[in-house]
Amino acid sequence: MGGLLDRYPHGPAYDEMFAADGLPHAHMKALHDALQMLTGDDLARRAAARDSSFRDQGVTYSHAGEDWVFPLDLIPRLIPAAEWELVEAGVIQRVRALEAFLADVYGAAEVIRDAVVPRSLVTTSAGFCRSVQGIRPPNGVRIHLAGIDLVRDQAGVLRVLEDNLRVPSGMSYTVENRRTMARVFPGLFLEQQVRPVASYPGRLLDALRRAAPAGVEQPTVVLLTPGVHNAAYFEHAFLARKMGIELVEGQDLYCRDHILYMRSMGGRRRVDVVYRRVNDDFLDPVHFRPESVVGCPGILNAARVGNVTVANAIGNGVADDKLTYTYVPELIEYYLGERPLLTNVTTYRLDDPDVRSECLARLDQLVVKPVEGSGGAGIVIGPQASDAELAAVRARVLAEPRAWIAQETVLLSTSPSQIGDRLLPRHIDLRPFVVNDGEQISVLPGGLTRVALREGSMIVNSSQGGGSKDTWVLTSQPHKAPEADGPPSFPAQAVRGTIPDRGPSHDQPQQ
């Protein structure tokens, strides 16, 4: 009987399972051998266990007015310890530089005075909020949680695709993916030395508490959600529950004398830190959109006088604007005096007339993105676009050049993914999560690997048909942290020798 990977097709992209010689990468051999012992029926049984677990836990996302079970691919993505060290160092360096940039543009603006970036970059950015000019966070942190999207190119080099510094999502799915995979592939999971992810919510809560206004020893932290109809509401509820904080909506909050309060059954309660999952435009109807009903009037004034901390900070969008992204290598050198450890994807600024002319001449070879786009919306991949799509994006670029960037096409790396009863290559990226508590910037081990489940697609967002993988950061030494992702709720043997992973037991009670 052949193994699941015997018919695995090799394409032109860098493959996370197999090296150029057709053999599995060294850190993938144990996973490769375990998968070879499974059959299509084994995969189907595990897929059913996964789906049942996600339905029972309500692991969903909303799209087009419907709730969908979040798609988790059964095959994990493995990252060796040495490579993870590069990821950690590279994204920490990047967040340090972006923190410095935000403090500067909302302060002395020396980066503009020294002509590192043009003033127009800041003033024309939709994410720049003049109303927060001069606000200094209590512990100097504006990026409490970041999601830095990485891709691997055809040569196997990790590159930064974009930065997410406003309301980055996906942390809850990282934790739930691990919990489910530890149940669905218990033997395989126990064999590997994988760094745990169960501490994610606790690490975030610690950073939020440390961001409280000066003099507050026992801060009250809340999570502000737009409500149950938001696409990421599952995550909002999950994180609030795991952190042990109140999940609130705008109507639950009010400001009086520049102090933020929460309505509760026992009366009003002062709020010190708001982990907001509401976009800037809707956060405070006094300063932004007056029609907003999901924010809280006066919260910006309370933050200005130092009575409440909003995390992530209002106005962070100027730093993750995709045009700002093109300047990040220069920002790293300017603020840190260092060379970037992780390189950008080659990107072109279409507000430059000469660059724009050159890019429009070969639009069918490039990827064109709106600088304010998210979730894969508005992206046009030139080699896959129709003539009509190319003509439409050309007209939009000419009409508003500042609103667009162009990038060289990167053939994202592929990883084996379950498609029916087979394993087939699908394109992936990686979103590591970075937490800044004011004293230390740390990268949570693993992060969210997103996978484009449709054949040939390089759009990994769930709203565009993408899914996710559990990301296993391997370590050469057993991890000794007090938290853990297991053991699973049923006994299992590690996968060794010729013994296949037995999968989830149906004879043991579910905890």
C-alpha positions in Angstrom: 0.0 0.0 0.0 1.4 3.4 -1.0 1.7 6.3 1.4 -0.3 9.5 1.3 2.7 11.4 -0.1 3.7 8.9 -2.8 1.6 10.8 -5.4 2.3 14.3 -4.0 3.0 16.6 -7.0 5.9 18.9 -6.9 5.4 22.4 -8.3 7.7 25.3 -9.0 7.2 26.8 -5.5 9.5 26.1 -2.5 7.9 23.1 -0.7 7.9 23.0 3.1 7.9 19.2 3.1 10.3 18.2 0.3 13.8 19.6 -0.6 15.0 20.0 -4.2 16.3 16.5 -4.2 12.9 15.1 -3.5 13.7 14.0 0.1 11.9 15.5 3.1 13.6 18.3 4.9 15.5 17.1 8.0 13.0 18.6 10.4 10.1 17.1 8.4 11.2 13.5 8.2 9.3 12.3 11.3 6.1 13.9 10.0 6.7 12.6 6.5 7.1 9.0 7.8 4.0 9.3 10.0 1.9 10.5 7.1 3.1 7.7 5.0 1.5 5.2 7.4 -1.9 6.8 7.0 -4.6 6.1 4.5 -7.3 8.3 3.0 -9.8 6.7 5.5 -7.5 7.7 8.4 -7.6 11.3 7.2 -11.3 11.3 6.8 -11.8 9.9 10.4 -9.5 12.6 11.8 -11.3 15.3 9.7 -14.6 14.2 11.2 -13.1 14.4 14.7 -11.8 17.9 13.9 -15.1 19.2 12.6 -17.0 17.8 15.6 -14.5 19.5 18.0 -14.8 22.8 16.2 -18.6 22.7 16.1 -18.8 21.8 19.8 -16.5 24.6 20.7 -18.1 27.1 18.4 -14.9 27.9 16.5 -16.4 30.0 13.8 -16.0 33.1 11.7 -18.6 35.1 9.9 -18.7 35.7 6.2 -21.4 37.0 3.9 -23.9 37.0 6.8 -23.3 33.4 7.8 -21.3 31.6 10.4 -18.8 29.1 9.2 -16.7 26.5 11.0 -13.1 27.9 10.8 -11.2 25.7 8.3 -8.3 23.9 9.9 -6.1 21.8 7.7 -5.0 18.5 9.3 -1.4 18.7 8.3 0.7 20.9 10.7 3.3 23.3 9.5 6.7 22.7 11.2 9.4 25.3 11.8 12.8 24.3 13.1 14.3 26.0 16.1 17.1 27.8 14.2 14.7 29.3 11.7 12.4 30.4 14.5 15.3 32.3 16.1 15.5 34.4 12.9 11.8 35.0 12.8 11.9 36.1 16.4 14.8 38.5 16.0 13.5 39.9 12.7 9.9 40.7 13.8 11.1 42.1 17.2 13.5 44.4 15.3 10.6 45.5 13.0 8.2 46.2 15.9 10.9 48.2 17.7 11.4 50.4 14.7 7.6 50.8 14.1 7.1 51.8 17.8 9.8 54.4 17.4 8.2 55.7 14.2 4.7 56.0 15.8 6.2 57.9 18.8 8.0 60.2 16.4 5.2 61.0 14.0 2.8 61.8 16.9 5.6 63.7 18.6 8.6 65.6 17.3 8.4 64.2 13.7 12.2 64.1 13.4 11.9 61.3 10.8 10.2 63.9 8.5 12.6 66.7 9.4 15.6 64.4 8.5 13.9 63.5 5.2 13.8 59.8 5.9 10.2 59.8 4.8 8.3 62.6 3.1 5.7 64.5 5.0 3.1 63.5 2.5 3.5 59.9 3.5 2.1 60.7 6.9 -0.4 63.5 6.1 -2.1 61.6 3.3 -2.3 58.3 5.2 -5.9 57.3 6.1 -4.5 55.8 9.3 -2.9 59.0 10.5 -5.1 60.6 13.3 -4.2 64.2 14.0 -6.5 64.1 17.0 -4.0 61.8 18.9 -1.0 64.1 18.3 0.9 64.5 21.5 -0.7 61.6 23.4 1.9 59.6 25.2 0.9 56.1 26.3 1.6 55.4 30.0 4.4 52.9 29.4 5.3 54.1 25.9 3.7 51.2 24.1 1.4 51.8 21.1 1.7 48.4 19.6 0.6 46.0 22.4 -0.1 43.2 19.9 1.2 42.9 16.4 0.7 40.4 13.6 3.6 40.4 11.1 2.8 38.5 8.0 5.7 36.5 6.5 6.0 34.5 3.3 8.7 32.3 1.9 9.7 32.9 -1.7 10.9 30.5 -4.5 14.4 30.5 -3.1 13.2 29.6 0.4 13.9 33.0 1.8 11.5 34.4 4.5 10.2 37.9 3.6 7.8 40.3 5.3 4.6 40.7 3.3 2.8 43.2 5.6 2.5 44.6 9.1 -0.7 44.5 11.2 -0.6 47.0 14.0 -4.2 48.0 14.6 -6.5 45.1 15.5 -4.6 42.0 14.3 -6.7 38.9 14.5 -6.1 35.2 14.6 -4.7 34.5 18.1 -7.7 32.5 19.2 -7.5 30.2 16.2 -3.9 29.5 17.0 -4.8 28.3 20.4 -7.9 26.3 19.3 -5.9 24.8 16.4 -3.4 23.4 18.8 -6.0 22.1 21.2 -7.7 20.3 18.4 -4.6 18.9 16.8 -3.4 17.5 20.1 -6.6 15.5 20.2 -6.8 14.5 16.5 -3.1 13.5 16.1 -2.1 12.7 19.7 0.7 10.3 18.9 2.3 12.5 16.3 2.0 15.5 18.6 3.6 13.7 21.5 6.6 12.6 19.5 7.5 16.1 18.4 9.1 18.6 20.8 6.7 21.5 20.1 6.7 24.7 22.0 3.2 25.3 23.5 0.8 28.1 22.6 -1.6 27.9 25.6 0.0 30.9 27.2 -1.0 33.3 24.4 -4.0 35.0 26.1 -2.1 35.2 29.4 0.8 36.9 27.8 -1.5 39.4 26.1 -3.3 40.1 29.4 0.0 40.7 31.2 0.9 43.3 28.5 -2.5 45.0 28.8 -2.2 45.2 32.6 1.3 46.7 32.4 -0.1 49.4 30.0 -2.5 50.7 32.7 -2.3 54.4 33.7 0.3 55.3 36.3 -0.6 54.6 39.9 -3.2 51.8 39.0 -2.1 48.7 40.8 -5.0 46.4 40.0 -6.2 47.6 36.6 -9.6 46.8 35.2 -9.2 45.5 31.6 -12.1 45.1 29.2 -12.3 43.8 25.6 -14.4 46.1 23.4 -16.2 44.3 20.6 -18.5 45.7 17.8 -20.9 42.9 18.7 -22.1 39.5 17.7 -22.4 40.4 14.0 -18.7 41.1 13.6 -16.8 38.5 11.6 -14.3 37.9 14.4 -16.8 37.8 17.3 -15.8 34.3 18.2 -12.2 35.5 18.8 -13.4 38.4 20.9 -15.5 36.2 23.1 -12.7 33.5 23.3 -10.0 36.0 24.3 -12.2 37.7 26.9 -13.0 34.4 28.4 -9.4 33.1 28.5 -8.1 36.4 29.9 -10.9 36.5 32.5 -12.0 40.1 31.5 -15.3 41.6 30.6 -16.5 41.5 27.0 -18.2 44.8 26.4 -19.9 46.7 23.6 -20.0 50.5 23.2 -23.3 50.8 25.0 -21.8 49.2 28.1 -19.3 52.1 28.5 -19.6 55.8 29.2 -17.2 58.7 30.0 -17.7 61.2 32.8 -15.2 63.9 33.7 -12.7 62.2 31.3 -12.9 58.9 33.2 -14.2 55.7 31.5 -16.7 53.6 33.3 -18.4 50.3 32.6 -22.0 49.7 33.5 -22.5 46.5 35.5 -25.1 44.8 37.7 -23.4 46.2 40.8 -23.3 49.8 39.5 -20.6 51.6 37.6 -17.0 50.4 37.6 -14.0 52.4 36.4 -12.1 51.0 33.4 -8.3 51.4 33.1 -7.4 49.5 29.9 -9.5 48.9 26.8 -8.4 46.1 24.4 -10.4 47.3 21.5 -11.4 45.3 18.5 -13.2 48.3 17.0 -11.5 50.3 14.2 -10.4 53.9 14.8 -13.2 55.4 12.7 -15.9 53.9 14.9 -14.2 54.1 18.3 -15.2 57.6 19.4 -18.1 59.3 17.7 -17.1 62.6 19.2 -13.8 62.7 17.2 -14.4 60.3 14.3 -17.7 59.0 12.7 -20.5 60.6 14.6 -23.0 57.9 13.5 -21.0 55.2 15.2 -22.9 53.2 17.7 -20.2 50.6 18.5 -17.7 53.0 20.1 -17.8 55.2 23.2 -18.1 59.0 23.1 -15.3 60.7 25.0 -12.9 57.7 25.2 -10.2 59.6 23.2 -10.3 62.5 25.6 -10.0 60.1 28.6 -6.9 58.6 26.9 -5.5 62.1 26.2 -5.5 63.0 29.9 -4.1 59.7 30.9 -7.1 58.1 32.6 -7.4 55.1 30.3 -5.2 53.2 27.9 -6.5 52.1 24.5 -4.7 49.1 23.1 -3.7 49.0 20.3 -3.3 52.8 20.3 -5.5 55.0 18.1 -3.6 56.1 15.0 -1.4 53.0 14.5 -2.7 52.8 11.0 -0.1 55.2 9.7 2.6 52.7 10.6 1.0 49.7 8.9 -0.1 51.6 5.8 1.2 49.6 2.9 3.1 52.6 1.6 4.8 53.0 4.9 5.7 49.4 4.6 8.1 50.3 1.7 10.0 52.6 4.1 10.4 50.1 7.0 14.0 49.1 6.0 15.0 52.7 6.2 13.1 53.2 9.5 15.1 50.2 11.0 18.4 51.8 10.0 17.3 55.3 11.1 15.9 54.4 14.5 18.0 51.4 15.4 21.1 51.8 13.4 20.7 48.2 12.2 20.3 46.4 8.9 16.9 44.6 8.5 17.1 40.9 9.5 14.0 40.1 7.4 13.6 41.7 4.0 10.4 43.1 2.4 8.9 41.7 -0.8 10.1 44.0 -3.6 7.6 46.8 -3.7 7.0 49.8 -5.8 5.6 53.2 -4.8 3.0 54.1 -7.4 2.8 57.7 -6.2 6.1 58.2 -8.0 5.3 59.0 -11.7 8.3 57.3 -13.2 7.8 54.1 -11.1 4.1 54.2 -11.8 4.7 54.3 -15.6 7.1 51.4 -15.5 4.7 49.3 -13.4 1.7 50.0 -15.5 3.7 48.8 -18.5 4.0 45.4 -17.0 0.9 45.2 -14.9 0.3 41.6 -15.9 3.5 40.6 -14.1 2.9 42.3 -10.7 0.6 42.1 -7.7 -1.3 45.4 -7.1 -2.7 46.1 -3.7 -4.7 49.0 -2.1 -2.7 50.5 0.7 -5.7 50.4 3.0 -6.9 47.0 2.0 -7.4 44.0 4.4 -8.6 40.4 4.2 -7.3 40.1 0.6 -9.9 42.6 -0.7 -8.9 44.6 -3.7 -5.8 42.7 -4.5 -5.2 42.0 -8.2 -2.6 39.3 -9.1 -1.4 40.3 -12.5 -0.5 36.8 -13.9 -3.9 35.5 -12.9 -6.0 38.5 -13.8 -8.2 39.0 -16.8 -7.8 41.8 -19.3 -10.8 43.5 -17.8 -9.5 43.3 -14.3 -6.1 44.7 -15.4 -7.9 47.6 -17.2 -10.0 48.3 -14.1 -7.0 48.4 -11.7 -5.0 50.5 -14.2 -7.8 53.2 -14.2 -8.0 53.2 -10.4 -4.2 53.5 -10.0 -4.1 56.5 -12.4 -7.0 58.1 -10.6 -5.5 57.7 -7.1 -1.8 56.7 -7.2 -1.3 57.2 -3.4 -3.9 54.5 -2.7 -2.0 51.7 -4.4 1.3 49.8 -4.3 2.7 47.2 -6.7 4.8 44.2 -5.7 6.8 41.6 -7.6 4.9 38.3 -7.7 6.1 36.0 -5.0 5.2 32.3 -5.5 4.4 31.5 -1.9 5.8 28.3 -0.5 3.6 25.2 -0.5 2.8 22.7 2.2 0.9 19.4 2.0 -2.8 19.9 2.7 -5.7 17.6 3.0 -7.9 17.8 -0.1 -10.4 15.0 0.0 -8.5 11.8 0.5 -5.2 13.1 -0.8 -2.4 15.4 0.3 -1.8 18.2 -2.3 0.4 21.3 -2.2 -1.2 24.5 -1.2 0.3 28.0 -0.8 0.8 29.3 2.8 2.0 32.3 4.8 2.7 32.8 8.5 1.4 35.4 11.0 3.6 35.4 14.2 2.1 37.4 17.0 4.2 39.9 18.9 3.5 41.2 22.4 5.0 44.4 23.8 4.6 44.8 27.6 6.8 47.9 27.8 9.8 46.1 29.1 10.2 43.3 26.6 9.0 42.6 23.1 8.4 38.9 22.7 7.2 36.7 19.8 4.7 34.0 20.8 5.9 30.6 19.5 4.1 29.5 16.4 1.5 31.9 15.2 -1.1 31.4 12.6 -0.2 29.6 9.3 -2.8 30.5 6.7 -3.3 28.3 3.7 -5.0 28.9 0.3 -7.1 25.8 0.0 -8.2 26.5 -3.6 -6.0 25.1 -6.2 -3.6 27.7 -7.6 -4.8 30.4 -5.3 -2.3 32.6 -3.3 -5.0 34.4 -1.3 -4.9 32.8 2.2 -7.6 34.9 3.9 -10.5 32.9 5.3 -13.0 35.3 3.7 -11.4 34.4 0.3 -11.6 30.7 0.7 -8.5 30.2 2.8 -7.9 28.1 6.0 -5.2 27.6 8.6 -2.7 25.1 9.9 -1.4 24.4 13.4 2.1 25.9 13.5 4.7 23.7 15.4 7.8 25.5 16.5 10.3 22.7 17.2 12.9 22.9 19.9 16.0 20.9 20.4 15.3 20.8 24.2 12.0 20.0 25.9 10.1 23.2 26.7 10.0 23.8 30.5 7.4 26.5 30.7 4.7 26.0 33.3 1.9 26.1 30.7 1.3 23.3 28.2 -1.0 22.3 25.4 -1.6 18.8 26.6 -1.6 16.1 27.5 -4.7 15.2 25.4 -7.8 13.9 27.1 -7.1 10.3 26.2 -4.1 8.1 26.2 -2.0 7.7 23.1 1.3 6.2 22.0 4.0 8.3 20.4 4.5 7.6 16.7 7.7 5.6 16.5 9.1 2.9 14.2 6.3 1.3 12.2 3.4 2.1 14.6 1.0 4.5 13.0 -0.7 7.3 14.9 -3.9 5.8 16.2 -5.8 9.0 16.1 -8.5 10.1 18.6 -10.0 7.3 20.7 -13.7 6.9 20.6 -13.7 4.8 23.7 -12.5 7.5 26.1 -14.9 10.1 27.6 -14.4 13.6 26.2 -13.3 16.2 28.8 
